[in-house]
Amino acid sequence: MTGYWHHDEADSWTPPADLERFLADGPRPIYLGFGSMLSHDAESFTRTVMRALALSGQRAVLARGWGGLAPPPDLDDRVLVIDHAPHDWLFPRVALAVHHGGAGTTAAALRAGIPSVVVPFFGDQPFWGWRLNQLGVAPPALPRARLTAETLSGAITAARGDAMRRRAEALGRQLRTEDGVGRAIQTLNGWGLLSDRRPGSRKGDAQKGNAPLPPRRLIDAAGAAALVLTLSLPGIAMPPISAGARAAEAFGEPAVPVVVAPVRAEDVPLYLGGIGSVQAYNTVAIRSRIDGQLMDLRFREGQEVAKGAVLAILDRRPLEANLKQAVATLAKDQSQLMNAQADLARYQGMKEYASRKTLDTQQAQVAQYQAQVTADEAQVDYARAQLDYATITSPIAGRTGIRQIDPGNIVHAGDTAPIVTVTQLHPISVIFTVNADDLPAFNLGSSGGPSGQPAALPVQAYAKDNKTLLADGKLELVDNQIDQSTGTVKLKASFPNEDNRLWPGQFVNARVRVSVRRGGLTVPATAVQQGPAGAYVWVVSAEGRAAMAPVIVVRTDEGRALIDTGLTAGQLVVTDGQYNLKPGARVAAQPPRSADGRSGTGAGPA
């Protein structure tokens, strides 16, 4: 009704020298702090925050708060840790504020004219995150329970956009013109709460009504006003109360606002997989098989080459000379063989006139020349092979890497460094491991092929974030041994890799679809809670009452949990707001929000 009641401290607060130096030493940093919020795992929460800062590349002022952050001592000079600084002094000096969405912090950020990134913990904080997003000064809120470094980094980058900054500056200018305290006093005066003058008082009391209230009356009036005045943003209207909330209020019992989603019956693929690495289908290190001078390279680094393509040329002249010499020696020995064969024929024609010794000697000479000719032919073949080795070709189709030897150098058959390496990328392989207990799921020996070969199960390769799909392929091999030290077994999958999204040496997350659960019951993963007796969900009855339902979760994948027992299709389960529930509590069910933070049916925020 009156605007924010600000409690300014900037004029009376002296900033520490290290904070002033940090603000002056570079571009405006971002502010990151969660005030009085307590985290059940401060170290893990802090690691997420620090990782997000590293991903976004921002300078940051980090406020410890009451336990939400536990920064390590070995921070680099891009991050400054403080215990406290008044928001009205600090926020005008930073680029944006990452905070929990408390009403006071939200007001300070808006008044300073900077965008926000809201990480709500509980209470009214999700509403303020939703409202700031509606006003265009914050990306969709990131609930603490589902916060990741990647989502926080992305939100910081989005909040630094020009459109959001301009909108925040405009709202800041509007808020700075408001005087909430002044308007409150004016309103109280208009109601007659700050004096004895009341509408409809007797004329005889006019003089008495001009006197101010005694201190006790003034305090009582201000306290009463504080209970009824609503602090609001310019242009903000509270969303309409849902029908469930109105019904609960009619019964005198406040309804708990929660986000709900139905239990769905759908075909659910079941996956198994693990971390793997990409390997080229074939890799060949191109080396010379002979000694010689490297005369020319016929490829470019990173070039796709076909099988048999010429890659390098060695000096052919010595090899051609060796071939000519071998051919000449063969011709000489062939002539001698022909002469010896002619003499043998003459001796055989002489019959009794040629001695047995002469005939045997000539036959031995012919055999000797025949052996020599055979050896000469082998030498010719060897010389031709050596000459062929002077032209180095690729034995496979693939991509060349970085060359290791430049033209003009002498290469040797015994060199350890190859001239270049050629890798086959189409198709390409991924080697990954799964738990050995899951081997029966791969239906070994049931593919109709040779015994022991797995069925051609579909395989998906995801990036390290386990969200970005890189390629689809099929399972080729289950290794024939289990690694007893780890209890895992290796699997090999092949991928066409036509778009080259997989690269040798790359780490990926591989998933094999081993089966499909027909008509499986699924709920959002955020609906599943853990208690002393195991997993459970909150279900909402037709009367709008909350109840706990024990469930058995088969697996959780892509944000949805597959439920084995405990639920039926069509039931409503609570996905957000469970911390305020107790068995039998009335609930005000809200539909799930879309990615932009809006309700799926146009209702108010969850």
N, C-alpha and C positions, 0 to 999 in steps of 0.2 A: 504493500500500500504506500509506503513512503520511500522506498529505495534502501540500499544497504546502509547500515550504521558502521562506518569505518572507524577503526582505532589506529590512528597513524602514529608511528614511532620514528619516522625517518629523521625528523628535526632534532630529536634528543638522543639518537644512537650514533656511536662512533664506530665506523667499520675498522676491522683489523687491517694492518698494512698488507699482509699477504693477500687478502681478498682484493684490495684495491689494485695491487700490482697485477694479479691474475686477470682481472677484468680489463686492464689497460694493455696487456701484453699481446693481444691478438683479437681476432673477430669475436663478436658476442658469443658467449657460451650458452649452453642450455642449462636450465635448472632442473635438478632431479632430486625429489624428496617426498616422503610419504608421512610426514608429521607424526601423529600419535599412533599410527597403525603399527601393529605387532605382527610379525611373520613367524609361522610355526617353524620355518627353516630359513633363518636369515642368511646363512652362508650360501645356500642354493639360490635363493632369491637374488642375492648380491651378484653371484656369478652370472645369472641371466642378464641382470642390468649391465654389468661390465662388458659382457659379450656384445650386447646390443650397442653400447657406446662404441666399441671397436668396429663393429660392422658399419655404423653410420658415419664414423670418422669425425665426430663432434667433440669440441671442447665442452667441459661440463663442470658445474658447481654441484657437488654432491652433499646433501644435508643428511646427517645420520638418522635423525628422528629418534623415536623411542625404542627402536628395535627392528625396524624394517630393513635396515641396511647395515652390513658389517664389512666395510671396504678393507682390502688388504693393505698392509703398510707400504708395499713396494709399488705404488702407483706411479705412472709416468707424469710428465709435466703438463699433460693435456687435461688432467682431472685435479680439482682442488676439493678437499673434504672440509666441511665446516660443521659446527654444531648448531648454529642458529644465526639467522639474519632476518630482520623485519622484511616482510614481503613488499611493503610499500616502498622500501629503499632498494631492494635487490631486483625485483621483477622488471622495473623499467630499464634495467641494465643488461638483461639477458634476452635471447632470441625467442625462447619458448619455455614453457614449464611442463615437466612430466610429474604428475602428482596423483593423489588418491581420489580426487573429486570431492573433497570436503567442501562444504558451503563457503567457508571463509577463504580457503585457498582458491577456489573457483572465482570468487569475487575479486580477489587481489589480482589474479591473472587477467581477468577481463578489464579491470580498471587500468592496469598497466598497458593494455592494448597489445597483448602477445597471445599467440595461439597456445593451446594446451594439448597434452596427451594424457588421457585419464586412464588410470589403472585402479578401478574400484575394488574395495575389499568387502564392504557390506553396507547396510543401512540405506541412507538416501544417496549414497555416492553413485550407484548405477544411473539414477535419474539425472544427476548433474552431468554425467558423461554423455547420456543420451541427448540432453538438452543442448549442450555445447556443440555436439555434432549437428543438431538441427539448425543451430544458428550459423553454422559454417566456420566455426573457429577451432574445431578439433576433429580428427578422424574418429571413426567408431571406437567406442571404449573397449579396452582390453581387460577382461576380468582377470583378477589376480590368479585364480586357480588354473587358468589356461594360458598364462603368459609364457611366451618363448622369446628368445633373443631375436629371432628373425621377425616375428610380428611386431615387437617393440621397435626394432630398427626401422622397419617399414613405416610404422606410424610416425616416428620422428621425422623421417624423410618427407612424408606427406604433409606434416604440420609446418614444415619449412617452405612450402609452396607459396608463390606470390599471392594467389587468390585468398588463401586462408589468412595470410599476414595482413592483407589490406582490409579484410572483413574484421579482424581483431582490432586493428587500429581504429576503424570507424566506431566499433562498439566501445572502445576505450575512451574515445573523445566524448561520446554520449554519457557514459557513466561518470566521467570526471566532472561533468556539469551538475550532477545531482548532489543534493545535500539531504541525506536521509534523516539525520538528527534534527535539522532545521524544520523539515516537513513534519516530522513526528511531533515536535513541540507545537507547531502551528495547528496540527490536527487535534492535539490534546486541548489546546486553548479553545478551538472551535467547539469541542465537546463540553467545555466548561470544567475539565478535570484539573486544571492548574490554578483555579481560583474558586471562591465560594459562589461566583455568579453562575447561575443555572438557568437554562431556558425555562420560563414560566415562574420565576421567583417573584416574591411580593415586592411591590414598589418600595415598601419601607425598608427593604433589605438592600437597596441599591448601593448605599454608601458602604455597607459592610461587605458587599460583593466585590468592591474594588480592591480590597486588601488581598495580598498574596496568601497562598496556603501556608500553614506552618510546615516546618521541615518534615514532620512525620507524615502529614497528609500528602506532601509532594512525593515522598518515597513510595508510599502506598500506591499513588496514582501511576507513577512511572512503572512500578512493578506490574500492575494490572495491565498496563498498555503493552508491556513487553510480552505478555502471555498471548495477546490477541493479534498483535501486528504480524503480518506475513512479510518476510524479506523476499524480494523478487528481483529478477532481471528485467531490463526494459523490454517490453514486448513479449514477455514470457507469460503464458497462461498454463496453469496446471491442467493435466489431461483429465478427461472425464473419468469419474469413478466407474469401474465396470459393474455390470449387473450383479455379479457375485459379491462384490464388496458392498453394494447397496443392500442386498438381501441380508448379508451378515450384520450390517449396521442396524437393520430393522430388528434383528433379534438381540441387539445390544452386545454383540460379540464382534470385535474387529476382524476382518478377513486378512489373511496373510497373502500379499501379492507374490505370485510365483509364475515362472514360465513353464508351460506344459507342452508336451508333444505326444502324439498317439503312438501306440505300439503298432508296428507295421509287419504284415506277413509278406515276405518277398523271397525270391530265389537269391541265396547268399553264396557267393563263391568263397571257398575255403583255401587259404594260401599258406604255404610254408616257404621259408627262405632264410637268407642271412646275408652278411656282408661278403662281397666278392671283389675280384679284380678282373679287368678286361685284359685278354691276351689275344695277340694276332693269331689268325688261323694258321698261318705259316710265316716263319721269319727266316730269311737267308742272309748270312754275312757274305758279301761278294769279295772274294780274294783272288789273287792271281795264282795260277797253278804252275807258272814258270817264272824264271828270273828275267827281268828286262826293264827297259825304260818305258814309263807311262807317257805315251805320245798325245793322247786325246781322251777327253771325257765327253760322252754323247748323251748326257742327261742333265737335268736341272734338279737341284735339291728340292725335295717335296713333290716331285713329278710322279704322276701315275704312269707306270710303264707296263707294257704287255709282256706276256711270256715270250721269250726269245728276242726281246729288244736288245740292241747293242748298247752297252753301258760304257765300255772303255776299249781303247786300242793300244796295244804295246808295240814296240819297235819290231817290225817283221823281217827286216833285212838279214840278220844273222840266221833266222829260222828258215828263210827262203834259201839261203846258201847251203845250209845243212841238208835241206830237201834235195837240192840239185846234186849235191855230192852223193847222197844215198842213191838217187836214181842212176847216176853214172856208174857207180859200183855195181849196181844190179845189172845194168846193160853189159858191162865187161864180163861179169861172171856168167851171164846167160850165153854170151858168145863162146866162152870156154866150154860151157856145158854142151852147146850144139856141136862143137868140134870133137869133144870126147865121145858124144853119142854116135857121130859119123864114123870115127875110128872103130868103135865097138861093133858097128854094123858090118864094116869091112872084115874085121877079124872073124866075126861069126859066119861070114860068107865063105871064108877060106876053108872052113871045116877042118879036115885032117892035116892041112898044111900049116895051120896056126897052132902053136903049142898051148897046152892047157894053162900054163903059167901066164903067158901073154894075154890070154883071154880073161883070166881072173883079174889080172892087174888093171886091164882097161875097164872092166865092169866096176871095180872099186873106185877108179878115177871118176867115172860117170856119176856114181852115188855121191862122191865127195862134192862134185860141182853142183849136183842137185840140192844138197844140203846148204851149200853156200848161197845158191840163188834164193832158197827159202829164207835164210837169215837176212839177205839183202832186201827181200820184199818186206820183212818185218821192220827193218830199219827205215824203209820208205814210208811205211804206215806210221811209224813212230814220229818221223820228221813231219809228216802231214798233220798228225795230231798236235804236235808242239806248235805248228804254225796256226792251227785252228785256235789254240789256247791264247794266241796273241789277240784275238777278238773275244772280249768278255761279254757275255750276254746274261740276261736275267732268266733264271730257271722257273720263276713264277710271275704271275701278274700281281702287282702291288704298288706301294708308294715308296719312293726312295727317301732316305733320311739325309743327315748331314754328311757330306763327304769327308773322309779322313786323310786323303792323300791328294795332292795337287799334281797336274800334268808336269812332266819334266823330271820327276823323282824316279829313282830306281826301286822297283818292287821285287820282292822275293817270294818264292812259294812258301817259305816258312814264316812270313810276317804274321804277327799276332793281331795287328790292327787291320780291319777290312778296308777296302776302298770305300764302300758304302754298304748300308744295310737296307734290304727291301722287305717290307712287311705287307702281308695280305690282309686287307681290311674288309673285304666283301667276299664271303661272310666273315664274321668275327666271333670270338668265343668269350664267355664269362665263366670263370671258375669260382664257385662259392661253396660254403659249407652249411650243413644242416645238422640238427641233433640226430644221432644215430637211432634214437627211440622212434623217430618219425619215418624210418625207412619203409614200413609196411604201407604207408600212404601212397607210395610211388608205384604200387602195383607191379613189382618186379616180375618179369617173365610173362606178363599178360598182354603184351602188345601184338602178338601174332608173329613176331620176328624170332630171331635166335633167342634161346633161353638166357635169361639174365639181362636182356635189354629192356630199358624202361619204356613205358608208353610215351608217345610224343606229346607230353604235357606242355601246355602253353606257359611261357616264362615272361615276366616283365622285369625290365631293368630300370630302377629309379636312381635319381641323383642322391647325393649325400644327405639332402634334406628330407629324403624319403617321401617327397611329395611330387617332384617333377618327373614325369614319365619320359624316359629317354628312348626306349625301343621295346618292341615285342619280338619274341623268338620262341624257340622250342627246346625242350630238354633232350640232350643227346646221350648223356652217359652218367651213370651212377658208379662211382669208383668201386673197385673190387675189394677194398679193405676199409675198416674203421680205424681211425686214429685213436688208439687206446689212451693216449695221454690227455686228449680233450673230449673224447666221447662223441666225435663228430665224423661225418663222412663227406667227401668232396663230390660235387656235382658239376657237370659241364653242360652249358647251354650254348646254342649258336643263334646268331642274329644276322639278318641280311645287311643291316647297317648301311642302307643306301644313302642316308643323309649324313653319314659320318658323325653321328652324335656320340658314338662309343669310340674310345681311343685306347690303344694299348697302354697298360699301366694305370688306367683310371680306376678309382674305387667306386663301386656302385652297390646298391641294395637290390638283390635279386629276389623275386617272389615267384613261386611255382603254384599254379592253380591245380590242386590235387583232386578237388571234387566240388560239387555244388549242393548246398543244402536247400532242397525244394521246400518252399513255404516256410522258411525260417522266420522266427520272430526277432525283430531288431528294435532297439531304442537308441537314442543319442547316448554316446559314451558318458556324457556329463550327468546322465540320470543315475548311473550306477554308483552307489556309495559302499564303503567298507565299514563293517561293524565287528564287534567281538565274535559274532556267530557266522561271519562271512559277508558275502555281497548281498545288498538289498536295494530296492528302489522305493520311492514314495509314489503311490498311486492316488488318483483323485476319483472319488466315487461320484455317482450321478447326483448325489445330494451336495456335492462340493466339499466333502470331507477328505482329509488326508489320512492315509494308512500306509504302514510299512509292509512291503512284500518281499520276502526272501527269494533270491533268484540264483540260478547257476549260469554263469557266463561261459560260453564256449570259447569265444575269442573276441577281441576288439580290433577293428580295422577301419581306417578312413573315417574316424569319428563316430562309428556306430558299433554297438555291442550286440553280438548274437546271443540270445537268451535260450537256454535249453528248457528250463522249467521255471514256473512261478508267475507267468503272465499269459494273457490271452490277447489276440489281435483286437485292436480298437480301444483298449484301455488307455487312459491318459496318465502319463508319468511326468513327474516334476523334473525339469532339467536345470533350473536355476532358482535359488531362493530356499533351498532345503534347510539352511542353517536356522531358519526361523520357525520350522515346523515341529509339531509334536503330534502323536496319534490322536485322531479325532478333530484336529484343528480345522476351522473353516478356511478355505482358500479363495482368493480372487485370481482365477486362471487367466493368464495372458498368453497369446499365441507366440511362437518363436519369432525372433527378429531376423530380418534379412541382413545381408552383408553390409548394407549402408546404415544399419542401426534402426531402420523403421520396422514397425510391427507389421506382420504379414497380413493383417486384416484391417489396418488403419486405426487400431486401438492405440492407447497410450503406451509409454515405455514399460518394459518388463522390470 
